């Protein structure tokens, strides 16, 4: 997590190293338009291309005992088009999303923030708590989930952090937390999940769950009164919290704030929101980090998946 936070922060400060990251696209699948399959590409010209395919299926944990988010990442050589690596997308997505929140919070939350509030206690809540504990002197976590068992089990899942954990109502979270992360799978049209009635005047909110048109977690009146930054502006306006706002309501994006931290520091005493829709540059960096760790630990298998004939003009000339 420390390496992911450091590497992602470095890439953000340097404007993405000249890579090209279009907005993600995909299909809505399943009944009720609640499940999606998306592809998220990032192109580093002359070097490589990373493509993540990710399935978002809210019914997975209850019906199939599978994660809500399942994905696979692939990397290609930009010169030859060869497949270089294939990797699970579940763990790196969770870790890089937590790392992005840590980076945004470090810019916008008070440095002495000690109470973390979590609305939603699923898998992503674990990496949010982990990442934020690495950059703030956290002492306590207050957590809420509409599934009481998820809320009750959260303390055991983050026991490694050594922090006090209390199950709470949303109202209690708003009254107590210096930093709030909304990490829910709220359905289209069922938001928001925050009340926005008793927020601390300096609270920083990491809004993680919005990823479809009509899906949001933070009340519009809170967004209108806050300084709002996004990781990907176009995605925010299309399917994140930004869909409740006009383009002019959004402040500089996260990469701009990383490059010019003074733009963020002036807002720490007011309400701030990071609209995290997640974008493929983050996946590219996460893949870099995992490939480095695999090389250092001697993990991973080298396979030739592609059929590469001895004679490039004869597909039947098997190597």
N, C-alpha and C positions, 0 to 999 in steps of 0.2 A: 504493500500500500504506500509506504514512504517513497519508493522508487516511482510508482505511478503518479503520485502527487507532484513530485519534483519534475519528472519528464514532461507531464502534461502542462504544468505551469511554464516550463521553459519553451515548449512549442507554442503555447498561446502568446507568450511575450514576444516571440519572434514572428508572429503573424501566420503561423502554420507552415513555415518553411517553404512557402511558394506552392503548396499543394492546391488541388482543385477539389472542392467538396460540394457537389450539387445536393439539393434537398432530396431526402429519401422519397421513395415511391413504393407502391405495392398494391396488394389486393385485399379487399375486405372479404372474409370468408366465414362460413357458418351461419346458423340462424340468428336473427336479431342484430346482425351487423356488429357483433361483439368481438370477433376474432379477426386478426389481420396477419398477413405475411408481407414483409417489407424487404427491400434490398437497399443497402446503404453503401455507396461506392466512394472511395477516395483515391485520387490519382496524383502521384508525385512524378511529374514528367521526367523521362530519362532514367527513372529508377524503378518504381514499382506501382502496382495498383492493389488496393485492398478492397474486397467486397464482403460485406456481412449480409447474410440472409437471416432474418429474425422472425419468429412466429410469436405472436402475443395472443394467448388463449386463457382468459380469466377462469374458465372452468377446469383447467388442468389439475390444480392441486386437489380439489374435492373429488373429481370424477376419475382421474387417472393417476393420481399421486406423482404428477410431473410438475416441474416449475412452470409458473405463468409465462415466463419468457424463455424460449428455447432458440438457439441460433448456432450458426456455423460461420467461421471466418476463413477466407481464402486469400492467398497473396500470389500475385503474378509478376513476372519480370516484364518491365515496360518495353524493353528492347525486343525480346523474342516472343513474348506472350506466354512463356512457359509457366506452368503452375509450380510455385516454389514451396508453399506450405499450406497446410490445412489445420485448423484449430477449432476446438469447442468455442462457442460464443457466449455461453451462459455465465461462466465465472468472470471472464474479462469485461463483459458488459456491466455486471454488477460492480466490479472494482473500479472501473473507469468512471462510472456514474457517481460513485461515492467520492472519488478523487476530485471530480469537477465541482461537486458541492463544497468540498473542503477549500478549493481554490477560490471560489466565489465568496464563501463565508469569511475567509481570511481577509479578503478585500473589504467586505461590507459589514460584517458583524463586529461588535466590540471585542477587542482582544482579550478582555477578561470574562468573556461569556462562560458561564459555568453550568447552566441548565439547558439540556437539549430536549425538545419536544418532538415526538414522532407520532404522526397521524397515519396509521398503517403500520403493521408489525410483521410484514412478510419478509421474504429473502432480502429485498433491496434495503429494508430498514437496518439490517445487520451491517451492511457495508457503509451505509450512511453514518451510523454510529461509530464504526471503526475509523473511517476517514476523519471525521470531525474530532475524534478523541486524539488524533495525531497532531492537530494544529491548535487545539484550544485546551485550557485547563479544566476540562469538564469534571464535574463532581456528581451529577445526577442526571438520569434520563426519566422523563415522564412519557408514557406511551399509551396510545389508544388504538383499538381495532374493533370493527363491527363484529368480528368473530372473537368471542371472549377467550377461546383457547389459544388463538394466535397471540393475543395480548399477554396471557398468563405464561406462555412458553418463552416469551422474548428474553426474560432475565437469564434463563439457562443458556440460550443461544449466544448471548453477549457476555457470558460470565468471564471470558478471557480478558475483557476490558477492565475488570475490577471496579465497576461503577455501580452506585445504587440505582435500582430500577423500580419505578412505581407505576402501576396501572392507573390511569386517570381518565377523566372525561375530556372532551375537546375543550370545554370551557376552562377546566383546570389547567390544561396545557397552555392555553392562551394567556392565562393569568401568571404563569410561572416561568415560561421558557424564554431564554434569551435568543435561541435559535430554534426554529421549527422546520422540520422536513415533512412535507406531505408526500407520502409514498403509497398511493392507493391504486386499486384497479376499478375506481368508480366508473359506472357505466355512463354512456352518452346520455346527457340530459338529466343526470341525477346529482350533479355537483351544485354548489361547492361542498367540500368536506370541512372547511374551516367556517366558524361562525363569524369571525371578524368583529366581535363585539367587545372583547376585553383584552386585546393585544397590548403587550408592553410597548411603550412609545419608541423603543430602540430595537424592536425585534427584527431579526433577519429571517426570511422565509426561503427555503429551497423547495420549489414546486417541481416535483419529479414526474407525477403520474399522467399528465395530459399528453396524449399522443394521437388523438383522433378529433375530427371536427365535431364540435358539440360537447367535448369532454373537457372539464376543467375542475380545479380543486380550490382555488382561492376566490373569494367573493370579489365582484367587480369594484365595489366601493373601496376595498382595501387596495387593489391594484391602482386605482385612480389616485389614491392618496400617497402611494409609495414611489420610490425610485426603483424602476424595473430594468433588469438587464437579462439578456438571453444568450444562450450559447450559439444558437443559429437563428438569426433574425427572421428569415423567411419561414422557417418551420414554426417559430413561435407564433407568428401572425396567422398561419394557416391552421395549426392544430394544437398549439400550446395555450398557455394562459393569455398570450398576446392576441388570441382571436377575440377576446373581450375588449380589446383596445384598438386605437388607431396607431399607425406607424409612428406618429409624432409623440405618442405617449411612452414609447420605449426609449430608454437611455442608451448610451454606448454599449456595444455587446461585450461579452466577457473577454475576448481577445484584446479589445481596445483598453479595457480596464487593466488587464495584466500588463500591457505595454505602458500605460500611464496610470499608475496606482493613485495618484493625487485626485483623479476624477472620481474615485470611489470614496476616498477618506472623508470627504465633506459630508457624506450621507449617513455616516455610522450612527449618528444620534437620532435618526428618523427611521421609519419603516422602510425596509428594502426587500426586494424579491428577486430571486434568481429563477428564471424560467428555463428549466433544463429539459429540453426535448431530446437531447442526445444526437450527435451527428458523427459521420464516419471518420473525421479526423481523429476523434477520440478513440475509435476502434483501431485505427492505423497505429496510433501511439501505443495502445494497449498490446497490440500484436507485437510491436517492436520489443516491448518490455518482456513479454512472455517468451519470445524467441531467445532473448538474451539470457533469461533465467534458465531456460531449457538447456542452452549451450553450456552455461556455467555448471549446471547440475548433471550434465550428461544424460538428459532425458529426451525422449522422442525417438521416432523411428524414421529412417530414410527409405522411401519406397519410390519406385518408378511407376506412376499411375498411367502416364501418357504412353501411347504406343509410338515409339520413335524408330522408324525403319532405318536400316543401313543405307538404303537409297531413298533420299527424301522425295523422289519422284515416283516411287513404287510403294504403295501402301501395303503390299504383300511381302516386301523384303524385310521380314522380321529380324529385329536385332537379336 
